[in-house]
Amino acid sequence: MNSKSDYAYREIKNKIIQGELAPLSDIVEERFQEELNISRTPIREAVQRLNKEGFVYIYARKGTIVSPINVEMIYSVYQARLLNEPYLSKEVCHEVPEEWLRQMKNSLEDSPFELAEMDYRHYYMALDYELHTKILSYCKNQFLKDALNIVNDHSQRIRIRTSSCNEDMGCSIQEHIAIVDAFLRRDPDQVEEATRNHIISSQQDAFKYNKG
C-alpha cells in the first residue's frame, strides 16, 4: 500500500476512533478526496483496509458505513484483550523501562485540575492508550502485536464513545497506577492480575453505556 493510501487510512481511522465519524454514519469517498486532496484510488484502498479491520462495513451497491458499537462488538474486543493482554503484559514485565514507567505514574497521579471535564477525560484516555501501546510495543510476536494493535484501536474507540457515562474516572486511574506499580516491582503475576482486573472493569463500563 502506498503512502497516500496509508495517509488516508490513518486519517479516516482516526476520525472513526475519535467519534468524528459516528457509528453507522456514511463513508463518502468524495468527501475524503476533497478533504485530504488525494485521488479516489488511495481512498478506496484505505476503506478496503478499514473494512478488513472491522472499522467500516462495505455493502455492494449501497455504500460504506462506520461499524456500530454494540454488545457483540464490545464483547469481541474485550474477549480478545482478556485472552491476550494479561499474558503479553506478564511476558514483557521486565522489558518496559523504569524511567518511562515512573514518568507514566507521575502523569497518572498529577491530575490537571484546570482542564474542563471532557478534556480531563480525554487526557486520561490518551494516557490509557499510551500505556497499553507502550507495553504492546515490547511484544516479540509480530502476529500478536499486529492483531492487538487493531484491537487496541477498537478499544480506544469504545472508550471515547462510552466515556461520557463513566463518572468514576478515579477508579480507572487507580487501575492504571496498579499496572504501572506492578511493572515497577517487576512482579509478572501482579502485572497479569492488574491488567486483567483493569480490562474487566473497562468492559463493564462499556456494557453499562450500551445498556443505557
Stockholm file with secondary structure:
# STOCKHOLM 1.0

chainA/1-212         MNSKSDYAYREIKNKIIQGELAPLSDIVEERFQEELNISRTPIREAVQRLNKEGFVYIYARKGTIVSPINVEMIYSVYQARLLNEPYLSKEVCHEVPEEWLRQMKNSLEDSPFELAEMDYRHYYMALDYELHTKILSYCKNQFLKDALNIVNDHSQRIRIRTSSCNEDMGCSIQEHIAIVDAFLRRDPDQVEEATRNHIISSQQDAFKYNKG
#=GR chainA/1-212 SS CCHHHHHHHHHHHHHHHTTSSCTTCBCCHHHHHHHHTCCHHHHHHHHHHHHHTTSEEEETTTEEEECCCCHHHHHHHHHHHHHHHHHHHHHTTTTSCHHHHHHHHHHHHSCCTTSCHHHHHHHHHHHHHHHHHHHHHTCCCHHHHHHHHHHHHHHHHHHHHHGGGCCCHHHHHHHHHHHHHHHHTTCHHHHHHHHHHHHHHHHHHHHHHHHC
#=GC SS_cons         CCHHHHHHHHHHHHHHHTTSSCTTCBCCHHHHHHHHTCCHHHHHHHHHHHHHTTSEEEETTTEEEECCCCHHHHHHHHHHHHHHHHHHHHHTTTTSCHHHHHHHHHHHHSCCTTSCHHHHHHHHHHHHHHHHHHHHHTCCCHHHHHHHHHHHHHHHHHHHHHGGGCCCHHHHHHHHHHHHHHHHTTCHHHHHHHHHHHHHHHHHHHHHHHHC
//
